[in-house]
Amino acid sequence: MIKKLQHRNLQTAKKIRIVFQASYAIEAKLLKATDFPPLKRTIENFLESNTEFYGYFKGEVLAAVVEINHTSQFTHIQSLVVHPDYFRLGIASKLIEFVFKFYDTGLFIVETGVDNGPATKLYLNAGFIEVKQWDTEFGIRKIKFEKRI
């Protein structure tokens, strides 16, 4: 089940952060990153964020989170994280489908590390196309995908 998360609630923000930390620890290993900004994200950052968060629940457990920055021109998937205990169950695909149905924009954007093979495969399978690659100041090569509807 997918539900909007009240990220300004401290207990909810803590649950979101747990999923982010577990998922991004795996991504940092895939990217061979020693300095990975998503792992430095604080509880305050979630509490004060102007983005929207939706959670995928397996029973009562928050298994995955998608973070959205939505404008009238585009919908940016800021983050899409699945707790490692729930990898390979199709949850990320379900969250992407939800975003496509829920947000009414003609352009969807998402970014990931070039060496994050599972994420790249997920986005390509969802109909995104690669539009750009670049190197970050943290030594991580990133890739940007877009999907126009």
C-alpha positions as CSV (number, residue, x, y, z in Angstrom):
1,M,0.0,0.0,0.0
2,I,1.2,3.5,-0.9
3,K,0.5,6.4,1.5
4,K,1.5,10.0,1.7
5,L,4.0,10.4,4.6
6,Q,3.7,13.3,7.1
7,H,7.4,14.0,7.1
8,R,7.1,17.0,9.4
9,N,6.1,14.5,12.2
10,L,9.3,13.5,14.1
11,Q,8.5,9.8,14.3
12,T,7.6,9.6,10.6
13,A,10.8,11.5,9.7
14,K,12.8,9.0,11.7
15,K,11.2,6.1,9.9
16,I,11.9,7.8,6.5
17,R,15.5,8.3,7.5
18,I,16.0,4.7,8.5
19,V,14.9,3.5,5.0
20,F,17.1,6.2,3.3
21,Q,20.2,5.2,5.4
22,A,19.8,1.5,4.7
23,S,19.2,2.0,1.0
24,Y,21.8,4.6,0.4
25,A,24.5,2.6,2.2
26,I,24.0,-0.1,-0.5
27,E,24.2,2.6,-3.2
28,A,27.3,4.1,-1.8
29,K,29.0,0.6,-2.0
30,L,27.8,0.2,-5.6
31,L,29.3,3.6,-6.5
32,K,32.4,3.0,-4.5
33,A,31.8,6.3,-2.8
34,T,33.6,7.3,0.4
35,D,31.8,10.6,0.7
36,F,28.2,10.1,-0.2
37,P,26.0,13.2,0.6
38,P,22.6,11.3,0.9
39,L,24.0,9.4,3.9
40,K,24.7,12.8,5.7
41,R,21.0,13.8,5.5
42,T,19.7,14.8,9.0
43,I,16.4,14.3,10.6
44,E,16.0,18.1,10.5
45,N,16.4,18.0,6.7
46,F,13.4,15.6,6.4
47,L,11.3,17.6,8.9
48,E,12.0,20.9,7.0
49,S,11.8,19.6,3.5
50,N,9.5,21.2,1.0
51,T,9.3,18.0,-1.0
52,E,6.5,15.4,-0.8
53,F,7.1,11.9,0.5
54,Y,5.2,8.7,-0.2
55,G,5.8,5.4,1.5
56,Y,5.2,1.8,0.4
57,F,4.1,-0.3,3.3
58,K,4.4,-4.1,3.7
59,G,1.9,-4.6,6.4
60,E,2.8,-2.0,9.0
61,V,6.5,-1.7,7.9
62,L,7.7,1.2,5.8
63,A,9.6,-0.7,3.1
64,A,10.3,2.1,0.6
65,V,10.0,5.8,0.1
66,V,9.8,8.1,-2.9
67,E,10.5,11.8,-2.5
68,I,9.0,14.2,-5.1
69,N,9.6,17.8,-6.1
70,H,6.6,18.7,-8.2
71,T,6.1,21.9,-10.2
72,S,3.7,22.8,-13.0
73,Q,6.5,22.1,-15.5
74,F,8.0,18.9,-14.2
75,T,8.0,16.2,-11.5
76,H,11.4,15.4,-10.2
77,I,11.9,12.1,-8.3
78,Q,14.4,13.4,-5.8
79,S,14.9,10.0,-4.1
80,L,13.5,6.5,-4.6
81,V,14.8,4.2,-1.8
82,V,13.8,0.7,-0.9
83,H,15.0,-0.9,2.3
84,P,17.4,-3.8,1.5
85,D,15.1,-6.3,3.2
86,Y,12.6,-5.6,0.4
87,F,14.8,-5.5,-2.6
88,R,13.7,-7.3,-5.8
89,L,10.0,-7.4,-5.0
90,G,9.0,-4.8,-7.6
91,I,8.3,-2.1,-5.0
92,A,10.4,0.6,-6.8
93,S,8.5,-0.1,-10.1
94,K,5.2,0.3,-8.2
95,L,6.3,3.6,-6.8
96,I,7.3,4.9,-10.2
97,E,3.9,3.8,-11.6
98,F,2.2,5.6,-8.8
99,V,4.2,8.8,-9.5
100,F,3.2,8.7,-13.2
101,K,-0.4,8.3,-12.3
102,F,-0.6,10.8,-9.4
103,Y,1.3,13.7,-10.9
104,D,0.0,15.5,-14.0
105,T,3.1,16.9,-15.7
106,G,4.5,16.2,-19.1
107,L,8.1,15.8,-17.9
108,F,9.5,13.4,-15.2
109,I,13.1,13.6,-14.1
110,V,15.3,11.3,-12.1
111,E,19.0,11.0,-11.4
112,T,21.3,8.3,-10.0
113,G,24.9,7.3,-10.0
114,V,26.2,5.9,-13.3
115,D,27.4,2.8,-11.6
116,N,24.1,2.1,-9.9
117,G,23.1,-0.7,-12.4
118,P,19.8,-1.7,-10.6
119,A,18.5,1.9,-10.6
120,T,19.6,2.6,-14.2
121,K,17.8,-0.6,-15.3
122,L,14.7,0.4,-13.3
123,Y,14.5,3.8,-14.9
124,L,15.1,2.5,-18.5
125,N,12.4,-0.2,-18.0
126,A,10.0,2.6,-16.9
127,G,10.5,4.4,-20.1
128,F,13.1,7.0,-19.1
129,I,15.8,8.0,-21.5
130,E,19.3,9.2,-20.6
131,V,19.8,12.9,-21.2
132,K,23.1,13.8,-19.4
133,Q,26.1,12.5,-17.5
134,W,28.5,14.5,-15.3
135,D,31.0,14.3,-12.5
136,T,30.1,15.6,-9.1
137,E,32.4,17.3,-6.6
138,F,32.2,14.2,-4.5
139,G,33.9,12.0,-7.2
140,I,30.6,10.3,-8.3
141,R,29.6,10.2,-11.9
142,K,25.9,10.9,-12.2
143,I,23.3,10.2,-14.9
144,K,20.1,12.1,-15.5
145,F,17.0,10.5,-17.1
146,E,13.8,12.1,-18.4
147,K,10.5,10.8,-19.5
148,R,8.0,12.9,-21.4
149,I,4.4,12.0,-21.4
